[in-house]
Amino acid sequence: LAKAGIFQVSFGGGEPTLRKDLFKLAKYVKDSGMNLAMTTNGTKLHKLNPKLLKKYFKQINVSWHQNPEVVESALSFLSKHNIPRGINYCFSRPMAKDNAIVKRLANTYKSEILYLVYKPVIKDMKNQIPGPDVYKIAKEAANEDLKIAVDGPCINKCMALSKFVDV
């Protein structure tokens, strides 16, 4: 991947913190010259070595699954150990009502919010919010001085395999 010009690798779900070889894989990515991030549900973070997390991961994002206690505990752990952090927020119709909570957590724990367009499964189009609308919500949050990122569908462009890869 590094030879192909990929500069960012991200470990994601399943749940990467369950892997016994997580730090071995992380070391390999770093030794290959690529940046490494991770998305986790946050439930097992406190069981991992914070020094190794900080050493290998440029940022760790916690997925928003409508469980504020778990997300807050994970962000608190990451903040305590000065590990760059964020919240992956899949912005669907059912999740949109949580925007104020997600923004409060991001503000409290100095965390980035990654607004993600919901990609419907099993023809669940009724719960999708169009990318431009998600982008508008993300831009409003950025105007509140929150650190914001958006995924490709927000801007109608997919960056996969040209700049980064999810594993």
CYANA upper distance limits for C-alpha pairs under 8 A (distance plus 0.5 A):
  1 LEU  CA      5 GLY  CA      7.10
  1 LEU  CA      6 ILE  CA      5.97
  2 ALA  CA      6 ILE  CA      5.61
  2 ALA  CA      7 PHE  CA      6.90
  2 ALA  CA     32 SER  CA      6.91
  2 ALA  CA     33 GLY  CA      7.33
  2 ALA  CA     34 MET  CA      6.89
  5 GLY  CA    162 SER  CA      8.10
  5 GLY  CA    163 LYS  CA      7.71
  6 ILE  CA     34 MET  CA      7.74
  6 ILE  CA    161 LEU  CA      7.56
  6 ILE  CA    162 SER  CA      7.17
  6 ILE  CA    163 LYS  CA      5.69
  6 ILE  CA    164 PHE  CA      5.83
  6 ILE  CA    165 VAL  CA      7.63
  7 PHE  CA     33 GLY  CA      8.06
  7 PHE  CA     34 MET  CA      5.26
  7 PHE  CA     35 ASN  CA      6.45
  7 PHE  CA    163 LYS  CA      6.69
  7 PHE  CA    164 PHE  CA      6.50
  8 GLN  CA     34 MET  CA      6.09
  8 GLN  CA     35 ASN  CA      5.22
  8 GLN  CA     36 LEU  CA      6.34
  8 GLN  CA     37 ALA  CA      8.05
  8 GLN  CA    163 LYS  CA      7.25
  8 GLN  CA    164 PHE  CA      5.05
  8 GLN  CA    165 VAL  CA      6.96
  9 VAL  CA     29 VAL  CA      8.09
  9 VAL  CA     34 MET  CA      7.33
  9 VAL  CA     35 ASN  CA      6.66
  9 VAL  CA     36 LEU  CA      5.44
  9 VAL  CA     37 ALA  CA      6.82
  9 VAL  CA    164 PHE  CA      6.28
  9 VAL  CA    165 VAL  CA      5.63
  9 VAL  CA    166 ASP  CA      6.27
  9 VAL  CA    167 VAL  CA      7.47
 10 SER  CA     36 LEU  CA      6.12
 10 SER  CA     37 ALA  CA      5.02
 10 SER  CA     38 MET  CA      5.58
 10 SER  CA     39 THR  CA      7.76
 10 SER  CA    164 PHE  CA      8.35
 10 SER  CA    165 VAL  CA      6.99
 10 SER  CA    166 ASP  CA      5.23
 10 SER  CA    167 VAL  CA      6.43
 11 PHE  CA     16 PRO  CA      6.85
 11 PHE  CA     36 LEU  CA      8.19
 11 PHE  CA     37 ALA  CA      6.85
 11 PHE  CA     38 MET  CA      5.06
 11 PHE  CA     39 THR  CA      6.73
 11 PHE  CA    166 ASP  CA      6.54
 11 PHE  CA    167 VAL  CA      5.46
 12 GLY  CA     16 PRO  CA      6.35
 12 GLY  CA     38 MET  CA      6.34
 12 GLY  CA     39 THR  CA      5.37
 12 GLY  CA     40 THR  CA      6.93
 12 GLY  CA    166 ASP  CA      7.40
 12 GLY  CA    167 VAL  CA      6.73
 13 GLY  CA     39 THR  CA      7.72
 13 GLY  CA     40 THR  CA      7.51
 15 GLU  CA     19 ARG  CA      8.31
 15 GLU  CA     40 THR  CA      6.51
 15 GLU  CA     41 ASN  CA      7.40
 16 PRO  CA     22 LEU  CA      7.45
 16 PRO  CA     38 MET  CA      8.17
 16 PRO  CA     39 THR  CA      8.22
 16 PRO  CA     40 THR  CA      7.10
 17 THR  CA     22 LEU  CA      7.33
 17 THR  CA     40 THR  CA      7.47
 17 THR  CA     44 LYS  CA      6.85
 17 THR  CA     45 LEU  CA      7.38
 17 THR  CA     48 LEU  CA      8.38
 18 LEU  CA     22 LEU  CA      8.43
 18 LEU  CA     44 LYS  CA      8.14
 21 ASP  CA     25 LEU  CA      6.65
 22 LEU  CA     26 ALA  CA      6.59
 23 PHE  CA     27 LYS  CA      6.46
 23 PHE  CA     52 LEU  CA      7.84
 23 PHE  CA     56 TYR  CA      8.29
 24 LYS  CA     28 TYR  CA      6.85
 25 LEU  CA     29 VAL  CA      6.85
 26 ALA  CA     30 LYS  CA      6.75
 26 ALA  CA     36 LEU  CA      7.70
 26 ALA  CA     56 TYR  CA      6.47
 26 ALA  CA     57 PHE  CA      8.12
 27 LYS  CA     31 ASP  CA      6.42
 27 LYS  CA     56 TYR  CA      7.13
 28 TYR  CA     32 SER  CA      6.62
 29 VAL  CA     33 GLY  CA      7.24
 29 VAL  CA     34 MET  CA      6.34
 29 VAL  CA     35 ASN  CA      7.79
 29 VAL  CA     36 LEU  CA      7.32
 30 LYS  CA     34 MET  CA      6.01
 30 LYS  CA     35 ASN  CA      6.88
 30 LYS  CA     36 LEU  CA      7.46
 30 LYS  CA     56 TYR  CA      7.13
 35 ASN  CA     57 PHE  CA      7.92
 35 ASN  CA     58 LYS  CA      7.02
 36 LEU  CA     56 TYR  CA      7.27
 36 LEU  CA     57 PHE  CA      5.60
 36 LEU  CA     58 LYS  CA      6.25
 36 LEU  CA     59 GLN  CA      7.95
 37 ALA  CA     57 PHE  CA      5.64
 37 ALA  CA     58 LYS  CA      6.04
 37 ALA  CA     59 GLN  CA      5.50
 37 ALA  CA     60 ILE  CA      6.18
 37 ALA  CA     61 ASN  CA      8.26
 38 MET  CA     57 PHE  CA      7.55
 38 MET  CA     59 GLN  CA      7.19
 38 MET  CA     60 ILE  CA      5.35
 38 MET  CA     61 ASN  CA      6.60
 39 THR  CA     60 ILE  CA      6.37
 39 THR  CA     61 ASN  CA      5.12
 39 THR  CA     62 VAL  CA      6.15
 39 THR  CA     63 SER  CA      7.10
 39 THR  CA     88 ASN  CA      8.04
 40 THR  CA     60 ILE  CA      7.97
 40 THR  CA     61 ASN  CA      6.82
 40 THR  CA     62 VAL  CA      5.55
 40 THR  CA     63 SER  CA      6.58
 41 ASN  CA     62 VAL  CA      6.02
 41 ASN  CA     63 SER  CA      5.78
 41 ASN  CA     64 TRP  CA      8.21
 41 ASN  CA     65 HIS  CA      8.42
 41 ASN  CA     71 VAL  CA      8.22
 42 GLY  CA     62 VAL  CA      6.17
 42 GLY  CA     63 SER  CA      7.97
 42 GLY  CA     70 VAL  CA      6.94
 42 GLY  CA     71 VAL  CA      6.83
 42 GLY  CA     73 SER  CA      8.32
 42 GLY  CA     74 ALA  CA      5.66
 43 THR  CA     70 VAL  CA      6.91
 43 THR  CA     74 ALA  CA      7.61
 44 LYS  CA     48 LEU  CA      7.68
 45 LEU  CA     74 ALA  CA      6.98
 45 LEU  CA     77 PHE  CA      8.18
 46 HIS  CA     50 PRO  CA      8.47
 46 HIS  CA     74 ALA  CA      7.77
 46 HIS  CA     77 PHE  CA      7.06
 48 LEU  CA     53 LEU  CA      8.00
 49 ASN  CA     53 LEU  CA      6.83
 50 PRO  CA     54 LYS  CA      6.58
 50 PRO  CA     78 LEU  CA      8.40
 50 PRO  CA     81 HIS  CA      6.93
 51 LYS  CA     55 LYS  CA      6.57
 51 LYS  CA     81 HIS  CA      8.39
 52 LEU  CA     56 TYR  CA      6.64
 53 LEU  CA     57 PHE  CA      6.19
 53 LEU  CA     83 ILE  CA      8.03
 54 LYS  CA     58 LYS  CA      7.78
 54 LYS  CA     81 HIS  CA      8.34
 54 LYS  CA     82 ASN  CA      8.23
 54 LYS  CA     83 ILE  CA      5.98
 58 LYS  CA     83 ILE  CA      8.41
 58 LYS  CA     84 PRO  CA      7.07
 59 GLN  CA     83 ILE  CA      7.31
 59 GLN  CA     84 PRO  CA      5.17
 59 GLN  CA     85 ARG  CA      5.73
 59 GLN  CA     86 GLY  CA      7.75
 60 ILE  CA     83 ILE  CA      7.94
 60 ILE  CA     84 PRO  CA      6.88
 60 ILE  CA     85 ARG  CA      5.36
 60 ILE  CA     86 GLY  CA      6.83
 61 ASN  CA     85 ARG  CA      5.88
 61 ASN  CA     86 GLY  CA      4.81
 61 ASN  CA     87 ILE  CA      5.59
 61 ASN  CA     88 ASN  CA      6.55
 62 VAL  CA     71 VAL  CA      6.90
 62 VAL  CA     74 ALA  CA      7.67
 62 VAL  CA     75 LEU  CA      7.98
 62 VAL  CA     85 ARG  CA      8.20
 62 VAL  CA     86 GLY  CA      6.75
 62 VAL  CA     87 ILE  CA      5.38
 62 VAL  CA     88 ASN  CA      6.43
 63 SER  CA     71 VAL  CA      8.00
 63 SER  CA     87 ILE  CA      6.22
 63 SER  CA     88 ASN  CA      5.13
 63 SER  CA     89 TYR  CA      6.90
 64 TRP  CA     68 PRO  CA      8.41
 64 TRP  CA     71 VAL  CA      7.35
 64 TRP  CA     87 ILE  CA      6.91
 64 TRP  CA     88 ASN  CA      6.42
 64 TRP  CA     89 TYR  CA      5.85
 64 TRP  CA     90 CYS  CA      7.83
 64 TRP  CA    102 VAL  CA      8.34
 66 GLN  CA     95 MET  CA      8.00
 66 GLN  CA     98 ASP  CA      7.96
 67 ASN  CA     71 VAL  CA      6.98
 68 PRO  CA     72 GLU  CA      6.33
 68 PRO  CA    101 ILE  CA      8.34
 69 GLU  CA     73 SER  CA      6.54
 70 VAL  CA     74 ALA  CA      6.71
 71 VAL  CA     75 LEU  CA      6.59
 72 GLU  CA     76 SER  CA      6.40
 72 GLU  CA    105 LEU  CA      7.29
 73 SER  CA     77 PHE  CA      6.73
 74 ALA  CA     78 LEU  CA      6.77
 75 LEU  CA     79 SER  CA      6.42
 75 LEU  CA     85 ARG  CA      7.45
 75 LEU  CA     86 GLY  CA      8.36
 75 LEU  CA    109 TYR  CA      6.81
 75 LEU  CA    111 SER  CA      8.30
 76 SER  CA     80 LYS  CA      6.47
 76 SER  CA    109 TYR  CA      7.19
 77 PHE  CA     81 HIS  CA      6.93
 78 LEU  CA     82 ASN  CA      6.56
 78 LEU  CA     83 ILE  CA      5.55
 78 LEU  CA     84 PRO  CA      7.63
 78 LEU  CA     85 ARG  CA      7.12
 79 SER  CA     83 ILE  CA      6.49
 79 SER  CA     84 PRO  CA      7.97
 79 SER  CA     85 ARG  CA      8.02
 79 SER  CA    109 TYR  CA      6.84
 79 SER  CA    110 LYS  CA      8.42
 84 PRO  CA    111 SER  CA      7.92
 85 ARG  CA    110 LYS  CA      8.31
 85 ARG  CA    111 SER  CA      5.71
 85 ARG  CA    112 GLU  CA      6.98
 86 GLY  CA    106 ALA  CA      7.80
 86 GLY  CA    111 SER  CA      5.07
 86 GLY  CA    112 GLU  CA      4.75
 86 GLY  CA    113 ILE  CA      6.03
 86 GLY  CA    114 LEU  CA      7.50
 87 ILE  CA    102 VAL  CA      8.20
 87 ILE  CA    106 ALA  CA      7.74
 87 ILE  CA    111 SER  CA      7.34
 87 ILE  CA    112 GLU  CA      6.69
 87 ILE  CA    113 ILE  CA      5.34
 87 ILE  CA    114 LEU  CA      6.49
 88 ASN  CA    113 ILE  CA      6.69
 88 ASN  CA    114 LEU  CA      5.37
 88 ASN  CA    115 TYR  CA      7.00
 88 ASN  CA    116 LEU  CA      7.58
 89 TYR  CA    102 VAL  CA      8.41
 89 TYR  CA    113 ILE  CA      7.27
 89 TYR  CA    114 LEU  CA      6.32
 89 TYR  CA    115 TYR  CA      5.58
 89 TYR  CA    116 LEU  CA      6.32
 90 CYS  CA     95 MET  CA      7.67
 90 CYS  CA    115 TYR  CA      6.64
 90 CYS  CA    116 LEU  CA      5.04
 90 CYS  CA    117 VAL  CA      6.45
 90 CYS  CA    118 TYR  CA      6.08
 91 PHE  CA     95 MET  CA      6.27
 91 PHE  CA     96 ALA  CA      6.17
 91 PHE  CA    115 TYR  CA      6.82
 91 PHE  CA    116 LEU  CA      6.22
 91 PHE  CA    117 VAL  CA      6.12
 91 PHE  CA    118 TYR  CA      6.31
 91 PHE  CA    128 GLN  CA      8.48
 91 PHE  CA    129 ILE  CA      7.63
 91 PHE  CA    134 VAL  CA      7.35
 92 SER  CA     96 ALA  CA      6.33
 92 SER  CA    117 VAL  CA      7.56
 92 SER  CA    118 TYR  CA      5.81
 92 SER  CA    127 ASN  CA      6.10
 92 SER  CA    128 GLN  CA      5.81
 92 SER  CA    129 ILE  CA      6.29
 93 ARG  CA     97 LYS  CA      8.08
 93 ARG  CA    127 ASN  CA      5.43
 93 ARG  CA    128 GLN  CA      6.80
 93 ARG  CA    129 ILE  CA      6.90
 94 PRO  CA    127 ASN  CA      7.46
 95 MET  CA     99 ASN  CA      8.03
 98 ASP  CA    102 VAL  CA      6.69
 99 ASN  CA    103 LYS  CA      6.58
100 ALA  CA    104 ARG  CA      6.59
101 ILE  CA    105 LEU  CA      6.74
102 VAL  CA    106 ALA  CA      6.62
102 VAL  CA    113 ILE  CA      8.34
103 LYS  CA    107 ASN  CA      6.55
103 LYS  CA    113 ILE  CA      8.12
103 LYS  CA    141 ALA  CA      8.02
103 LYS  CA    146 LEU  CA      8.12
104 ARG  CA    108 THR  CA      6.53
105 LEU  CA    109 TYR  CA      6.53
105 LEU  CA    111 SER  CA      8.15
106 ALA  CA    110 LYS  CA      5.99
106 ALA  CA    111 SER  CA      4.99
106 ALA  CA    112 GLU  CA      6.75
106 ALA  CA    113 ILE  CA      7.11
106 ALA  CA    146 LEU  CA      7.82
107 ASN  CA    111 SER  CA      7.07
107 ASN  CA    146 LEU  CA      7.12
110 LYS  CA    147 LYS  CA      8.47
111 SER  CA    147 LYS  CA      7.37
112 GLU  CA    146 LEU  CA      7.57
112 GLU  CA    147 LYS  CA      5.15
112 GLU  CA    148 ILE  CA      5.92
112 GLU  CA    149 ALA  CA      7.59
113 ILE  CA    146 LEU  CA      8.26
113 ILE  CA    147 LYS  CA      6.89
113 ILE  CA    148 ILE  CA      5.48
113 ILE  CA    149 ALA  CA      6.68
114 LEU  CA    148 ILE  CA      6.49
114 LEU  CA    149 ALA  CA      5.11
114 LEU  CA    150 VAL  CA      5.89
114 LEU  CA    151 ASP  CA      7.74
115 TYR  CA    134 VAL  CA      7.65
115 TYR  CA    135 TYR  CA      8.31
115 TYR  CA    138 ALA  CA      6.95
115 TYR  CA    148 ILE  CA      7.99
115 TYR  CA    149 ALA  CA      6.77
115 TYR  CA    150 VAL  CA      5.38
115 TYR  CA    151 ASP  CA      7.11
116 LEU  CA    134 VAL  CA      8.20
116 LEU  CA    150 VAL  CA      6.60
116 LEU  CA    151 ASP  CA      5.89
116 LEU  CA    153 PRO  CA      8.38
116 LEU  CA    154 CYS  CA      7.96
117 VAL  CA    128 GLN  CA      7.97
117 VAL  CA    129 ILE  CA      7.51
117 VAL  CA    130 PRO  CA      7.78
117 VAL  CA    131 GLY  CA      6.32
117 VAL  CA    134 VAL  CA      7.12
117 VAL  CA    151 ASP  CA      7.52
117 VAL  CA    153 PRO  CA      6.76
117 VAL  CA    154 CYS  CA      6.92
118 TYR  CA    127 ASN  CA      8.28
118 TYR  CA    128 GLN  CA      6.05
118 TYR  CA    129 ILE  CA      7.51
119 LYS  CA    128 GLN  CA      7.49
120 PRO  CA    124 ASP  CA      5.45
120 PRO  CA    125 MET  CA      6.21
120 PRO  CA    127 ASN  CA      7.96
120 PRO  CA    128 GLN  CA      7.01
124 ASP  CA    128 GLN  CA      7.87
129 ILE  CA    133 ASP  CA      7.06
129 ILE  CA    134 VAL  CA      7.10
130 PRO  CA    134 VAL  CA      6.97
130 PRO  CA    154 CYS  CA      8.40
131 GLY  CA    135 TYR  CA      6.59
131 GLY  CA    153 PRO  CA      6.08
131 GLY  CA    154 CYS  CA      4.60
131 GLY  CA    155 ILE  CA      7.35
131 GLY  CA    156 ASN  CA      7.81
132 PRO  CA    136 LYS  CA      6.72
132 PRO  CA    154 CYS  CA      6.10
132 PRO  CA    155 ILE  CA      7.39
133 ASP  CA    137 ILE  CA      6.93
133 ASP  CA    154 CYS  CA      8.46
134 VAL  CA    138 ALA  CA      6.66
134 VAL  CA    154 CYS  CA      6.84
135 TYR  CA    139 LYS  CA      6.54
135 TYR  CA    150 VAL  CA      7.53
135 TYR  CA    154 CYS  CA      5.79
135 TYR  CA    155 ILE  CA      7.77
136 LYS  CA    140 GLU  CA      6.74
137 ILE  CA    141 ALA  CA      6.88
138 ALA  CA    142 ALA  CA      6.73
138 ALA  CA    148 ILE  CA      7.16
138 ALA  CA    149 ALA  CA      8.14
138 ALA  CA    150 VAL  CA      7.74
139 LYS  CA    143 ASN  CA      6.73
139 LYS  CA    148 ILE  CA      8.33
140 GLU  CA    144 GLU  CA      7.14
141 ALA  CA    145 ASP  CA      7.51
141 ALA  CA    146 LEU  CA      6.40
141 ALA  CA    148 ILE  CA      7.70
142 ALA  CA    146 LEU  CA      5.45
142 ALA  CA    147 LYS  CA      6.69
142 ALA  CA    148 ILE  CA      6.26
150 VAL  CA    154 CYS  CA      6.74
150 VAL  CA    155 ILE  CA      8.49
151 ASP  CA    155 ILE  CA      7.95
152 GLY  CA    156 ASN  CA      6.39
152 GLY  CA    157 LYS  CA      5.30
152 GLY  CA    158 CYS  CA      5.20
152 GLY  CA    159 MET  CA      6.89
153 PRO  CA    157 LYS  CA      6.35
153 PRO  CA    158 CYS  CA      7.12
159 MET  CA    163 LYS  CA      6.52
159 MET  CA    164 PHE  CA      7.55
160 ALA  CA    164 PHE  CA      6.23
160 ALA  CA    165 VAL  CA      6.38
161 LEU  CA    165 VAL  CA      6.18
